[in-house]
């Protein structure tokens, strides 16, 4: 397999890098949905890639996951975190002290496992540039568990000690793909334990910075997709307006079933 075929590619079609956004969880989920809808409507971009962080600690629940637990509602009611519903699948993810990626792919492989494999190759290349060796998980189960980081399937990436470092999930719409991934770097231990009753992932010897990680992953996606014309393009006023209108679809109130 050549490098140009190792990751999502689309000939000489344009590809978009959206600058880092630090927004609320509802805004982030609304924006990813909007970018997917734009791709489905016939936008020319073969790929849209963005990395982002969250303005407040946020617990995102997967598309098909059940309602928030009483403990999660209590934490939201006390202001410790926000609750949102992701458009993508999987279990709950605590977004705090980490880096999130979202990839919108206009022409992905028809098999979702193949899509995971190709995106993971880009992620692995980027982490290797920082001296970090990750491999796909081995857990065969794909059942929805309360804590996304409690299991590691082949969609995820783990370190040599078997600790999950990147958890990914997908949402497909009319043959187009939105893939989410979370990379916990320095999650708050107390909040993680309050949410999941377990210790957070711990990097050894230390976690990379969000800035260095984002740069390395951006470079990996571009290097392994030399046939695409990458450009940096921020959000337009229209995109921001449409994002704002979608936020209520993803925000979960503490008393919401």
N, C-alpha and C positions, 0 to 999 in steps of 0.2 A: 504494500500500500504506500503510495507516495504521500509526502507531507501535505500537498495541496488537496488530497482526497481524505486526509485523516480527520478533518474537521468540516463543519458545515461549509459548503461552497456553492457558488452560483455563477461561474464564468466571470464575465466582466461587469456584472451587475453591481450597483452601488450598495454599500453597507453603511449603517449609521451607528456611531458611538454617541450615546447620550451622556453629557457630563454628569458627574456625581450629584445626586439629589439627596438632601437631608430633609425629610418630610415626615408627616404623621403616617401611621400604618395604613389608615383608610386612603390617604392620598397615594401612597405607593402602590397599593393594590389596584386602585382605580386607574392609575397611569399605566400599569402593565396591561390591564384589560384594554385600555384605549389603544395602546400600541399594537396589540394583537388584532383589534378590530380594524385598524388602519391597514395592517398587512392583509387581512382577509378581503378588504375592499379593493385590492388591486394596487396598493402602493408598490413602488418600484424596488424598494429595498429588499435584497435577498436576506439580510440579517439586520436585526436591531439589537444592540448589546448595551447594557447599562449596569453599573454598580451603584449601590446606594446604602445609606445608613438611615437609622430611624431616629426621629426627634425625641421620642420617649421610649422607654422599655415597652415592648409590645409582644403579646402572645397571639400568633396567627394560627387559626384552626384550618385544617385541610377542607377542601370543597365538600367531601362526603363524610367528614368527621361529625360525631354527635355534638350536642350542645356543650357549652362550657360546664365544667364541674363546679360544685359549690365553692370549692377552694379558689378556683380561678375567678369566679364572680366576686368573691370576697376581696381578693387582691385588687381587682379592678375598681370595686366600690370604694376601697380605701385609697385609691390613687396610686398604687404601686406599679400598675401597668395598664395598658390599653388592650382591648380585645378586638380582633378583626377576623374576618373570614377570607381565606385565600381563594382565588380562582383555581389554583392548582390543587392537586390531591395530597395525600399523605397525612401524617399526624401533626400534632401541635409543635410549633417551633417558637422558642423564646428569642426575640431579636433585641439584643442589648450587648454592646461591646463587641460587635462582629461586623462582617461585611456580607451583603446580599448581592447576588447577581440575578439578572433576568435576561433571557435570550428569546427573541421572537424570530422564528425561522419560517420563511415563506414556503420553502420547498424541502422539507425534511424527508428522511427515509420513511417508508411506510410502516416499518416496524419500530415500535417505541424503544425497544431494547437497543436497536442499532443507533437510534438518536442519542440515547444516553451514552453509549460507548464513544461516539464521535465527539460529543461535547466533553466527556470526561477526559479524552485524550488532550484536548486543549488545556483543561484545568491541570492535568498532571504535568504537562510541559511547563506551564507557568510556575507551578510550585517547585519543580525541579530547578528552575533558574534561581530559586531562593535556597537551594540545598535541601528541599523537603521532598521525600519520596512517598507518594501515595499510590494505593492500589484499590481496585474495586472491592467492595464488601463481598462476603460469602453467604450471608443469611438468605436462604431460599424463600423465606416468607415475605409476602407483600401485603399482609393484613395491616389494617390501620391500627396503630398503637397510639396510646395517649401521648407519648414522648417520641417525636420523630427520631431523636438521637439514641433511642433505646435499641434500635436494630439497624443493621447495615446490609442492604441488599446490593446487587451488582449495579444499581443506579447510583450508589453512594461511593465515597472514597474514604479509605481508612489509612492510618499510618502503620509503620512496621510493627507496632505493638497491638494492632487491631482496634485502636480507638478511632471512632468516626470523626472525620474532620470536615467533610462537606456532605450535606444532605440535599438531595435534589428531588424535584417533583414536577409533573407535567400537566398541562391542560391543552387539549387538541380542539380545534374548531375549523371545520371545513378544510381539513388537510393541512392547516397551519398550526404551528407549535409555539406555545409559551412554556418555557422551562425556567423554573425557579431553583435557586440554590442558596443555602445559608452556610457561612463559614464562621462559626463562633471563634473569636480570638481571645478576648478577655471578658467573658460574661461575669456579671456580679454573682458571687457564690451564694450569698444569702437568698437572693431572689430566685436563683435557679433551684435551690433546695426547697424553697417554699412552693414553687410551681410543680416540680417533678419528684420531690422527696428523694433526690439523689445528688451526687456531686457533679458539677459541670465538667465538660471536657477540659483537660489540662495539657497544654503543649509542653514538650520536653526538647531542648532545655527552656525555650521561651517562644511565644507566639510572634509571628512577623507583624509588622505594623500594617494597618489597613491601607495606608498610602502605598507602601512597597508592594503589597499583595495586589492591589488594584493595577498598578503599573505593570507588574510582571504578567498578570492575566491578560490585560489589554494587549501587550506585546505578543503574547503567545497566540491569541486569536488572530491577530493581524499577520504574524509571520507564517502561520500555518494555513492561511487563506490568501495567498499572494494574488489570486485572480480577481479579488474583489477590490473595488475602489472605496476605501474607507474614508469617512469624513466625520468630523466632530460637529454635531448639530444640537443646540439646546432646544428647549421647549418653546413653541410658538405661543402667542397669547391665546389663540384658538384652542390649542391643546390644553393649556392650563384651565381655560374656561370649561372645557368638556370634562376634564379630570375632576374639577370641583363638583360638577353635577353628578358624578358617579360615586362620590365618596360614601354616600348614605347606603349604597348597596353592600358595603364591606364592613362598616362599623358595627360592632356588637356592643350593646349596652349591658351593664352587669345584670339587669333583670330580664334580659332577652332570652327566650328559650332557644 
